[in-house]
Amino acid sequence: MADDFDVIVVGAGMAGSPAAIRLAQGGARVLLLERSPEAGAKNLSGGVLWGRDLDRILPDWTAQMPLERHIVRKRFGFLTKDGALSVDFDDERWKRAPFAAHSVLRARTDAWLAKKAEEAGATVVTGVPVDGLLWEGTGAQGVLQGGEPMTAPITIVADGTNSRVTLGTPIRPAKRLEWNATELGIKETYRLPAERIEERFQLGPDEGHAEEWVAGMLPPGVMGGGFLYTNADTLSIGLIVNIGSMYGQTTPSHELIERFRMHPTIAARLKDAELVEYGAKLISSGWASRPAAFSGDGWMVTGDAAGFVFSNGIVIQGMNYAIRSGLEAAETALAASSAGDASASRLSEYGRRLEATGILHDFREFEKLDRVKWNPRFYGVHPNLAIELFHAMLSESGEPKRHLRELVRAARAASGDSRRDLARDTLDLVRYS
Ligand SMILES: Cc1cc2nc3c(=O)[nH]c(=O)nc-3n(C[C@H](O)[C@H](O)[C@H](O)COP(=O)(O)OP(=O)(O)OC[C@H]3O[C@@H](n4cnc5c(N)ncnc54)[C@H](O)[C@@H]3O)c2cc1C
């Protein structure tokens, strides 16, 4: 019996829609299935889209896509209960096209990308949660939706973090969510007129500012990072928290984001802004959340479903990897379709493409980053030591000035940091970041 489609794509996010666009451009009969009533409706809005991966399918995307602001400044640092220490990175090159990064609101971008897929010739159906993959022997032959089979020789899985359609299959044999491979994202959006944003963050029209913080003001033991991004007339703020570090402590997630929002450094940026949206979402945790394989008989896994999210305290990047992996899966599917061969060995080209485009390199290379990223001392004693040190160096006490080594010793004593931990963690930072 003939298949319903050449390729089925599950999920119209940053991986799925670009994959469907490329497939339709390449002449494939492609079905893009999305569970939300409209693409983007369930994606936590906000974030910074880095890079130019969409150039490959939509050469004029920066002029057409509903983008918020192009990022011209990045600030990163850490917050403690009483202080903040940060570095500002301003780059004149970021002020000129082609821009390095854009702030985006996903409800807008994802709806636009899904529309582009439709215009390119894909069949896009929203409001349809896929139940799972349609397995025949060792391979996928399409999907099950509402208990009904929809068949295609190739299925591209792009359903995001903790991909439910692959849970309990050979792709992701564990039947439950993998908490150690998942982080919690909590996000709020605030409305503030464009002129106020530009005045407050010293930006020109359309220019954007992005900041990421090691969130040292969370309850002891809870590890997480905060962010703030400027959109056209809103601000996105949020926290990404290590779920394991939340076990056994009682602060609910809305109080965690409150601590971030109420920190004097962040509160000043939010002055007079009005809360318009709140949400929480799981995030894949890079290499630790990768599936058993990236491709097999009749299937490929892309984006967050494949664990392709990189965050190290200075950057959060997942959308760029989602687009790139979606496009590589689409190229692989086009070549396989024209060869009439969707076998595991044919689709293993996807893995080679992930290597060639550097995606696997990035995640393998930084596999041990978690040792730094999820080291509790980087959220507690080390930031406290730095704040104590700067406080002592920059305040005028009226007493005789002291040498730096004495100030460091005093700051170590005040923060409870030890010389050994500091040396060991600095070494790890250099080695694994
Ligand atoms: C708080 C937060 C902040 C972030 N900040 C950034 C940032 O600044 N920069 C950055 O690059 N990345 C950021 N990320 C990560 C980024 O959002 C993801 O890496 C990216 O969205 C992954 O794209 P995706 O297409 O794989 O998954 P998603 O964008 O999650 O898309 C998956 C799609 O599949 C649909 N779906 C799910 N299940 C089914 C089903 N059963 N049937 C049909 N459809 C289904 C979903 O509704 C969704 O539309 C952030 C994430 C969070 C949570």
The ligand as an SDF file (V2000), in Angstrom:
LIG
                    3D

 53 58  0  0  0  0  0  0  0  0999 V2000
   13.2270   29.2650   29.4790 C   0  0  0  0  0  0  0  0  0  0  0  0
   13.9710   28.9110   28.2240 C   0  0  0  0  0  0  0  0  0  0  0  0
   14.8570   29.8150   27.6580 C   0  0  0  0  0  0  0  0  0  0  0  0
   15.5530   29.4870   26.5120 C   0  0  0  0  0  0  0  0  0  0  0  0
   16.3810   30.4310   25.9590 N   0  0  0  0  0  0  0  0  0  0  0  0
   16.9990   30.1690   24.7910 C   0  0  0  0  0  0  0  0  0  0  0  0
   17.7710   31.1720   24.1290 C   0  0  0  0  0  0  0  0  0  0  0  0
   17.8800   32.3070   24.5780 O   0  0  0  0  0  0  0  0  0  0  0  0
   18.3850   30.8420   22.9660 N   0  0  0  0  0  0  0  0  0  0  0  0
   18.2710   29.6040   22.4130 C   0  0  0  0  0  0  0  0  0  0  0  0
   18.8310   29.3720   21.3390 O   0  0  0  0  0  0  0  0  0  0  0  0
   17.5600   28.6330   23.0160 N   0  0  0  0  0  0  0  0  0  0  0  0
   16.9150   28.8920   24.1790 C   0  0  0  0  0  0  0  0  0  0  0  0
   16.1620   27.9220   24.7820 N   0  0  0  0  0  0  0  0  0  0  0  0
   16.1370   26.5840   24.1680 C   0  0  0  0  0  0  0  0  0  0  0  0
   15.2470   26.5740   22.9300 C   0  0  0  0  0  0  0  0  0  0  0  0
   13.9630   27.0550   23.2830 O   0  0  0  0  0  0  0  0  0  0  0  0
   15.1440   25.1530   22.3790 C   0  0  0  0  0  0  0  0  0  0  0  0
   16.4270   24.6090   22.2520 O   0  0  0  0  0  0  0  0  0  0  0  0
   14.4660   25.0980   21.0290 C   0  0  0  0  0  0  0  0  0  0  0  0
   13.1900   25.6440   21.1140 O   0  0  0  0  0  0  0  0  0  0  0  0
   14.4070   23.6590   20.5180 C   0  0  0  0  0  0  0  0  0  0  0  0
   13.6290   23.5640   19.3670 O   0  0  0  0  0  0  0  0  0  0  0  0
   12.8400   22.2230   19.0320 P   0  0  0  0  0  0  0  0  0  0  0  0
   12.1460   22.4730   17.7520 O   0  0  0  0  0  0  0  0  0  0  0  0
   13.7330   21.0690   19.1590 O   0  0  0  0  0  0  0  0  0  0  0  0
   11.7780   22.0750   20.2020 O   0  0  0  0  0  0  0  0  0  0  0  0
   10.5620   23.0290   20.5270 P   0  0  0  0  0  0  0  0  0  0  0  0
   10.8630   24.4160   20.1070 O   0  0  0  0  0  0  0  0  0  0  0  0
   10.1850   22.7530   21.9230 O   0  0  0  0  0  0  0  0  0  0  0  0
    9.4130   22.5200   19.5560 O   0  0  0  0  0  0  0  0  0  0  0  0
    8.8080   21.2670   19.7250 C   0  0  0  0  0  0  0  0  0  0  0  0
    7.4350   21.3490   19.0930 C   0  0  0  0  0  0  0  0  0  0  0  0
    6.8500   20.0440   19.0940 O   0  0  0  0  0  0  0  0  0  0  0  0
    5.5080   20.1310   19.5260 C   0  0  0  0  0  0  0  0  0  0  0  0
    5.1390   18.8170   20.0750 N   0  0  0  0  0  0  0  0  0  0  0  0
    5.5640   18.2570   21.2360 C   0  0  0  0  0  0  0  0  0  0  0  0
    5.0240   17.0360   21.3890 N   0  0  0  0  0  0  0  0  0  0  0  0
    4.2550   16.8250   20.3030 C   0  0  0  0  0  0  0  0  0  0  0  0
    3.4270   15.7380   19.8910 C   0  0  0  0  0  0  0  0  0  0  0  0
    3.3090   14.6320   20.6200 N   0  0  0  0  0  0  0  0  0  0  0  0
    2.7600   15.8610   18.7240 N   0  0  0  0  0  0  0  0  0  0  0  0
    2.8680   16.9820   17.9570 C   0  0  0  0  0  0  0  0  0  0  0  0
    3.6310   18.0410   18.2960 N   0  0  0  0  0  0  0  0  0  0  0  0
    4.3190   17.9580   19.4560 C   0  0  0  0  0  0  0  0  0  0  0  0
    5.5340   21.2510   20.5580 C   0  0  0  0  0  0  0  0  0  0  0  0
    4.2470   21.8020   20.7690 O   0  0  0  0  0  0  0  0  0  0  0  0
    6.4870   22.2410   19.8910 C   0  0  0  0  0  0  0  0  0  0  0  0
    5.8260   23.1340   19.0270 O   0  0  0  0  0  0  0  0  0  0  0  0
   15.4170   28.2160   25.9180 C   0  0  0  0  0  0  0  0  0  0  0  0
   14.5290   27.2980   26.4680 C   0  0  0  0  0  0  0  0  0  0  0  0
   13.8000   27.6390   27.6020 C   0  0  0  0  0  0  0  0  0  0  0  0
   12.8140   26.6440   28.1740 C   0  0  0  0  0  0  0  0  0  0  0  0
  1  2  1  0
  2  3  1  0
  2 52  2  0
  3  4  2  0
  4  5  1  0
  4 50  1  0
  5  6  2  0
  6  7  1  0
  6 13  1  0
  7  8  2  0
  7  9  1  0
  9 10  1  0
 10 11  2  0
 10 12  1  0
 12 13  2  0
 13 14  1  0
 14 15  1  0
 14 50  1  0
 15 16  1  0
 16 17  1  0
 16 18  1  0
 18 19  1  0
 18 20  1  0
 20 21  1  0
 20 22  1  0
 22 23  1  0
 23 24  1  0
 24 25  2  0
 24 26  1  0
 24 27  1  0
 27 28  1  0
 28 29  2  0
 28 30  1  0
 28 31  1  0
 31 32  1  0
 32 33  1  0
 33 34  1  0
 33 48  1  0
 34 35  1  0
 35 36  1  0
 35 46  1  0
 36 37  1  0
 36 45  1  0
 37 38  2  0
 38 39  1  0
 39 40  1  0
 39 45  2  0
 40 41  1  0
 40 42  2  0
 42 43  1  0
 43 44  2  0
 44 45  1  0
 46 47  1  0
 46 48  1  0
 48 49  1  0
 50 51  2  0
 51 52  1  0
 52 53  1  0
M  END
$$$$
